[in-house]
Amino acid sequence: MNKEYSINNILNIAKKQRNLLIVFFLYLLAVGVIAAISDPAVTEKIRFIAIPLAIAVVVLVGVLAFTIYGKPAAVLLTILCIVPLINLIIFFVVNGRANKIIKSKGYRVGLAGADIKAITNDI
């Protein structure tokens, strides 16, 4: 897995990682609101937001995994993302690999991913 990535590949990975992290944090926020609020009418409305976000997380993990690992691994990881708790492990593995790839080129990765502007300036 010591593949050499070009700056354009790094930018592509950073953008996909940023999208995944934003959707994942929105999903966590929705789940937190559901857990914190006891009103059934409100939690049902929030679930209509949380379910598409959960599906988006699975899809975005698959897209990022495809960019990093290739098609066979991405298909396997995407299928496994449907399994509860396994999906968190896969999320952290794929996100961690993206972090390593981006950091290998000397870019900093924060909570919301890498700084896209810094990578774009180097192109």
PARO-222107 format. One record per residue: residue in three letters; residue number from 1; x, y, z of N, C-alpha, C in turn. Coordinates in pm, 1 decimal, always signed. Example, Ala and Ser with C-alpha at 12.3 -4.5 7.8 and 13.67 -1.06 7.14 Angstrom:
<vexfis>
- Ala, 1, +1319.0, -569.0, +780.0, +1230.0, -450.0, +780.0, +1320.0, -330.0, +780.0;
- Ser, 2, +1285.0, -225.0, +708.0, +1367.0, -106.0, +714.0, +1290.0, +3.0, +787.0;
</vexfis>
This chain:
<vexfis>
- Met, 1, +80.6, -119.7, +0.0, +0.0, +0.0, +0.0, +85.1, +126.4, +0.0;
- Asn, 2, +210.6, +118.1, -33.7, +296.5, +235.4, -39.5, +287.6, +299.1, -177.2;
- Lys, 3, +168.8, +335.0, -215.3, +142.5, +397.5, -343.0, +181.6, +543.9, -335.6;
- Glu, 4, +241.9, +593.1, -440.3, +279.1, +733.9, -445.5, +161.2, +813.5, -501.7;
- Tyr, 5, +122.1, +916.7, -431.6, +7.5, +997.6, -469.7, +54.2, +1132.6, -521.8;
- Ser, 6, -5.9, +1175.8, -632.5, +25.3, +1308.4, -686.0, -50.5, +1412.9, -605.2;
- Ile, 7, -17.0, +1538.2, -627.2, -83.2, +1646.1, -554.8, -231.0, +1652.7, -590.4;
- Asn, 8, -265.8, +1618.6, -714.0, -407.0, +1616.7, -753.7, -482.4, +1504.4, -682.1;
- Asn, 9, -416.3, +1389.1, -664.0, -478.4, +1280.3, -588.9, -496.7, +1319.3, -441.8;
- Ile, 10, -397.2, +1387.9, -386.0, -406.6, +1433.8, -247.6, -523.3, +1531.4, -232.8;
- Leu, 11, -537.3, +1622.0, -327.9, -648.5, +1718.0, -324.2, -782.5, +1645.5, -333.6;
- Asn, 12, -789.8, +1546.1, -420.7, -912.2, +1467.0, -436.8, -947.5, +1393.8, -306.7;
- Ile, 13, -847.3, +1331.8, -245.3, -869.1, +1261.0, -118.4, -910.6, +1358.8, -9.1;
- Ala, 14, -846.3, +1475.1, -4.1, -878.1, +1574.7, +98.6, -1021.0, +1626.6, +83.7;
- Lys, 15, -1064.9, +1648.5, -38.0, -1202.6, +1695.4, -60.3, -1303.6, +1589.0, -19.3;
- Lys, 16, -1276.6, +1465.0, -57.0, -1368.9, +1356.9, -20.9, -1370.8, +1334.4, +130.5;
- Gln, 17, -1254.9, +1346.6, +192.6, -1249.7, +1331.3, +337.8, -1325.9, +1444.6, +406.4;
- Arg, 18, -1310.5, +1565.3, +358.3, -1381.6, +1680.3, +416.6, -1532.7, +1659.4, +406.9;
- Asn, 19, -1579.6, +1614.9, +289.6, -1722.8, +1589.0, +273.0, -1770.7, +1480.9, +369.6;
- Leu, 20, -1692.8, +1374.6, +381.7, -1729.2, +1265.7, +471.7, -1735.0, +1314.6, +615.8;
- Leu, 21, -1637.4, +1391.6, +658.7, -1634.5, +1438.6, +797.2, -1750.3, +1533.1, +827.9;
- Ile, 22, -1784.6, +1619.3, +734.7, -1896.1, +1711.7, +756.7, -2026.4, +1634.2, +771.4;
- Val, 23, -2050.3, +1539.9, +682.1, -2173.8, +1461.3, +689.8, -2174.5, +1375.5, +816.2;
- Phe, 24, -2059.9, +1319.5, +853.2, -2052.1, +1237.2, +973.6, -2082.9, +1320.3, +1098.9;
- Phe, 25, -2028.0, +1441.3, +1106.7, -2054.8, +1526.1, +1222.3, -2200.9, +1571.0, +1226.2;
- Leu, 26, -2260.1, +1596.9, +1110.2, -2403.5, +1629.8, +1106.5, -2487.1, +1511.5, +1153.2;
- Tyr, 27, -2446.5, +1391.2, +1114.0, -2516.9, +1271.2, +1158.2, -2505.8, +1255.3, +1310.4;
- Leu, 28, -2385.5, +1275.1, +1363.5, -2367.5, +1266.7, +1509.1, -2451.1, +1371.8, +1580.9;
- Leu, 29, -2460.2, +1490.6, +1524.7, -2542.7, +1595.7, +1583.2, -2689.8, +1554.4, +1584.3;
- Ala, 30, -2737.0, +1498.0, +1473.9, -2876.4, +1454.4, +1466.7, -2904.6, +1343.3, +1567.9;
- Val, 31, -2812.7, +1247.8, +1580.4, -2830.7, +1139.8, +1677.3, -2827.9, +1194.7, +1819.5;
- Gly, 32, -2742.4, +1290.7, +1844.9, -2737.5, +1353.5, +1976.9, -2865.6, +1426.9, +2011.0;
- Val, 33, -2922.9, +1494.4, +1913.5, -3049.7, +1563.5, +1935.6, -3160.6, +1462.3, +1963.8;
- Ile, 34, -3161.4, +1352.9, +1890.3, -3261.4, +1248.4, +1913.5, -3248.2, +1193.1, +2054.8;
- Ala, 35, -3124.8, +1173.2, +2100.1, -3102.7, +1118.6, +2234.1, -3137.7, +1219.8, +2343.2;
- Ala, 36, -3119.3, +1347.1, +2315.7, -3139.3, +1448.8, +2418.3, -3284.7, +1493.6, +2432.5;
- Ile, 37, -3360.4, +1485.9, +2325.4, -3497.6, +1536.7, +2328.4, -3593.6, +1420.3, +2347.9;
- Ser, 38, -3688.4, +1438.6, +2436.9, -3781.8, +1330.1, +2466.6, -3915.2, +1344.5, +2394.3;
- Asp, 39, -3935.9, +1452.4, +2322.4, -4061.3, +1473.5, +2250.5, -4064.9, +1385.8, +2125.1;
- Pro, 40, -4157.9, +1290.9, +2118.0, -4162.6, +1198.5, +2003.3, -4184.8, +1267.3, +1868.9;
- Ala, 41, -4260.2, +1375.3, +1868.0, -4285.8, +1445.0, +1741.7, -4157.9, +1506.4, +1685.9;
- Val, 42, -4076.5, +1562.3, +1773.7, -3951.2, +1624.9, +1730.2, -3850.1, +1518.0, +1688.5;
- Thr, 43, -3838.0, +1412.2, +1767.0, -3739.9, +1309.0, +1734.1, -3775.1, +1237.9, +1603.4;
- Glu, 44, -3903.8, +1226.1, +1574.1, -3941.4, +1163.5, +1446.4, -3899.1, +1250.3, +1329.0;
- Lys, 45, -3911.6, +1380.8, +1343.4, -3867.7, +1472.1, +1236.9, -3716.3, +1468.5, +1220.5;
- Ile, 46, -3645.6, +1459.7, +1331.4, -3499.9, +1453.6, +1325.2, -3454.5, +1322.6, +1261.2;
- Arg, 47, -3528.9, +1215.1, +1284.6, -3493.8, +1086.5, +1222.3, -3503.3, +1093.5, +1070.7;
- Phe, 48, -3595.5, +1174.3, +1019.0, -3604.4, +1191.7, +874.5, -3481.2, +1262.5, +819.1;
- Ile, 49, -3409.4, +1330.1, +904.8, -3282.7, +1391.8, +866.2, -3167.8, +1294.2, +889.8;
- Ala, 50, -3173.1, +1219.4, +1000.5, -3062.3, +1131.6, +1038.2, -3047.7, +1012.7, +943.5;
- Ile, 51, -3156.1, +958.7, +896.0, -3148.1, +840.0, +808.9, -3077.1, +871.6, +677.3;
- Pro, 52, -3114.5, +979.0, +606.1, -3037.4, +1011.3, +484.5, -2890.6, +1044.3, +513.5;
- Leu, 53, -2865.2, +1105.4, +629.1, -2726.3, +1133.8, +665.6, -2648.5, +1004.7, +688.1;
- Ala, 54, -2710.9, +905.4, +751.0, -2644.4, +776.1, +772.0, -2614.6, +708.7, +639.0;
- Ile, 55, -2708.8, +716.4, +547.2, -2687.2, +658.9, +414.4, -2574.8, +733.8, +342.5;
- Ala, 56, -2572.7, +865.5, +357.0, -2467.2, +945.4, +294.5, -2330.4, +910.5, +351.4;
- Val, 57, -2322.4, +883.4, +480.7, -2194.9, +844.1, +541.3, -2146.1, +713.5, +479.2;
- Val, 58, -2235.6, +617.1, +463.0, -2197.1, +488.5, +401.8, -2146.7, +510.7, +260.1;
- Val, 59, -2218.0, +590.9, +182.7, -2178.3, +616.6, +44.2, -2044.2, +690.0, +38.9;
- Leu, 60, -2027.4, +791.2, +123.5, -1902.8, +867.7, +121.5, -1783.4, +787.1, +171.4;
- Val, 61, -1805.2, +696.7, +265.3, -1697.1, +605.7, +306.1, -1657.6, +518.6, +186.8;
- Gly, 62, -1756.9, +470.4, +112.6, -1728.0, +389.9, -5.8, -1653.0, +467.1, -111.9;
- Val, 63, -1691.4, +591.7, -133.5, -1623.8, +675.3, -233.5, -1479.4, +702.5, -193.1;
- Leu, 64, -1458.1, +734.8, -66.4, -1321.5, +759.7, -18.8, -1238.8, +630.9, -21.2;
- Ala, 65, -1300.1, +520.2, +16.6, -1229.3, +391.6, +13.2, -1192.9, +354.1, -130.2;
- Phe, 66, -1280.3, +384.1, -225.6, -1250.3, +355.7, -366.1, -1129.7, +436.0, -412.4;
- Thr, 67, -1122.3, +560.9, -370.6, -1010.0, +646.4, -409.0, -879.4, +597.2, -345.9;
- Ile, 68, -886.3, +547.9, -223.7, -765.4, +508.5, -151.8, -725.4, +364.3, -181.7;
- Tyr, 69, -820.3, +271.7, -169.1, -788.8, +129.0, -174.8, -815.3, +62.4, -308.9;
- Gly, 70, -905.2, +117.0, -388.8, -941.8, +54.3, -513.4, -1079.1, -11.1, -503.6;
- Lys, 71, -1125.1, -63.9, -616.5, -1262.4, -112.6, -626.5, -1295.4, -231.7, -537.4;
- Pro, 72, -1217.1, -340.7, -536.4, -1257.7, -457.2, -454.8, -1267.8, -425.4, -305.6;
- Ala, 73, -1171.0, -354.7, -252.9, -1173.8, -320.0, -111.0, -1285.6, -222.1, -80.7;
- Ala, 74, -1311.0, -129.9, -171.8, -1417.7, -31.9, -150.3, -1554.4, -98.9, -145.8;
- Val, 75, -1575.8, -196.9, -231.9, -1703.2, -269.2, -230.9, -1719.0, -343.7, -99.0;
- Leu, 76, -1615.2, -412.0, -54.6, -1621.3, -485.8, +71.0, -1644.1, -391.6, +189.9;
- Leu, 77, -1570.6, -283.0, +194.7, -1584.5, -188.6, +305.0, -1721.4, -121.3, +305.2;
- Thr, 78, -1774.7, -92.6, +187.9, -1906.7, -30.8, +179.6, -2014.6, -126.6, +228.3;
- Ile, 79, -2003.8, -252.2, +191.7, -2100.7, -351.9, +238.3, -2090.9, -367.3, +390.3;
- Leu, 80, -1968.8, -371.3, +442.2, -1951.1, -384.7, +586.4, -1996.1, -261.0, +663.1;
- Cys, 81, -2003.6, -146.1, +595.6, -2049.0, -23.4, +661.1, -2195.3, -29.9, +701.4;
- Ile, 82, -2268.3, -125.4, +650.4, -2408.8, -139.2, +685.7, -2423.4, -202.8, +824.2;
- Val, 83, -2322.5, -278.0, +866.9, -2326.9, -348.0, +995.4, -2298.6, -249.1, +1109.1;
- Pro, 84, -2387.4, -241.5, +1208.0, -2363.5, -148.7, +1319.9, -2233.2, -181.2, +1394.2;
- Leu, 85, -2168.8, -80.5, +1442.7, -2039.3, -82.1, +1511.7, -1923.4, -113.6, +1417.6;
- Ile, 86, -1942.4, -204.9, +1325.3, -1838.6, -229.3, +1224.4, -1823.2, -103.4, +1138.4;
- Asn, 87, -1935.7, -33.9, +1114.7, -1928.9, +86.5, +1032.8, -1841.7, +194.6, +1097.4;
- Leu, 88, -1843.8, +203.9, +1229.1, -1756.4, +300.6, +1295.7, -1609.6, +263.7, +1279.5;
- Ile, 89, -1579.8, +136.3, +1292.3, -1442.0, +90.0, +1274.9, -1394.3, +120.4, +1133.5;
- Ile, 90, -1479.7, +90.5, +1035.7, -1442.4, +116.0, +896.1, -1426.1, +264.9, +871.2;
- Phe, 91, -1515.6, +345.3, +928.7, -1503.7, +490.4, +914.8, -1368.4, +537.9, +965.9;
- Phe, 92, -1329.7, +491.7, +1084.6, -1202.3, +535.2, +1142.3, -1082.1, +481.0, +1065.3;
- Val, 93, -1092.1, +361.0, +1011.5, -981.7, +304.9, +932.8, -962.4, +383.6, +803.2;
- Val, 94, -1071.0, +407.7, +731.0, -1061.7, +480.3, +603.6, -1019.2, +624.9, +628.2;
- Asn, 95, -1076.5, +687.8, +729.2, -1039.1, +825.4, +760.8, -893.1, +833.4, +806.7;
- Gly, 96, -849.3, +735.8, +885.2, -710.2, +733.3, +929.8, -612.9, +715.5, +814.7;
- Arg, 97, -650.2, +631.0, +720.1, -564.3, +611.6, +602.3, -557.7, +739.8, +519.3;
- Ala, 98, -671.1, +808.2, +504.8, -671.6, +935.7, +432.9, -582.6, +1036.9, +504.9;
- Asn, 99, -589.3, +1039.4, +637.5, -502.5, +1129.1, +714.7, -355.5, +1099.8, +688.9;
- Lys, 100, -318.9, +971.7, +689.8, -178.3, +934.5, +665.5, -132.2, +977.7, +527.1;
- Ile, 101, -217.9, +958.6, +428.7, -181.3, +995.2, +291.7, -161.4, +1145.6, +280.5;
- Ile, 102, -253.3, +1222.0, +338.1, -243.8, +1367.7, +329.9, -123.0, +1417.6, +408.8;
- Lys, 103, -100.6, +1361.7, +527.2, +13.7, +1402.8, +609.3, +147.2, +1363.4, +546.4;
- Ser, 104, +147.9, +1257.3, +465.1, +272.8, +1214.0, +402.4, +327.0, +1318.7, +305.9;
- Lys, 105, +240.5, +1406.7, +258.5, +284.3, +1515.4, +170.0, +311.9, +1643.9, +246.6;
- Gly, 106, +301.9, +1637.8, +380.4, +338.1, +1752.4, +461.8, +224.2, +1846.9, +495.8;
- Tyr, 107, +102.2, +1807.8, +468.0, -12.5, +1892.7, +500.6, -67.3, +1855.7, +637.3;
- Arg, 108, -120.6, +1955.5, +705.6, -180.7, +1932.2, +836.6, -325.7, +1890.0, +818.1;
- Val, 109, -369.2, +1799.1, +903.3, -507.4, +1751.2, +900.5, -568.1, +1780.1, +1036.9;
- Gly, 110, -677.8, +1853.6, +1035.9, -745.4, +1888.0, +1160.0, -873.6, +1808.7, +1175.8;
- Leu, 111, -958.6, +1857.0, +1263.0, -1084.4, +1790.3, +1292.2, -1176.3, +1784.7, +1170.4;
- Ala, 112, -1171.9, +1887.4, +1087.3, -1256.1, +1891.7, +967.7, -1177.0, +1854.8, +842.4;
- Gly, 113, -1068.4, +1782.8, +857.7, -988.3, +1741.1, +742.4, -875.0, +1837.5, +714.9;
- Ala, 114, -816.5, +1821.0, +597.9, -702.1, +1903.1, +559.4, -749.0, +2039.2, +507.2;
- Asp, 115, -657.3, +2134.3, +504.9, -685.6, +2265.6, +450.8, -679.7, +2257.5, +298.2;
- Ile, 116, -794.7, +2261.4, +235.5, -804.7, +2246.5, +90.1, -730.6, +2360.2, +19.6;
- Lys, 117, -738.2, +2481.3, +74.5, -672.3, +2596.8, +13.0, -521.4, +2579.7, +9.3;
- Ala, 118, -464.3, +2522.7, +115.0, -319.3, +2502.1, +117.7, -276.4, +2401.0, +11.8;
- Ile, 119, -356.7, +2298.7, -8.3, -323.9, +2198.9, -110.3, -342.7, +2259.2, -249.5;
- Thr, 120, -448.9, +2337.3, -267.3, -475.8, +2399.4, -396.6, -366.3, +2498.7, -433.8;
- Asn, 121, -310.8, +2567.7, -335.8, -204.3, +2664.4, -363.7, -78.5, +2595.9, -415.9;
- Asp, 122, -58.5, +2470.3, -384.5, +60.9, +2399.3, -429.0, +46.4, +2337.8, -568.3;
- Ile, 123, -71.4, +2348.3, -625.2, -90.7, +2292.0, -761.0, -38.6, +2387.9, -863.6;
</vexfis>
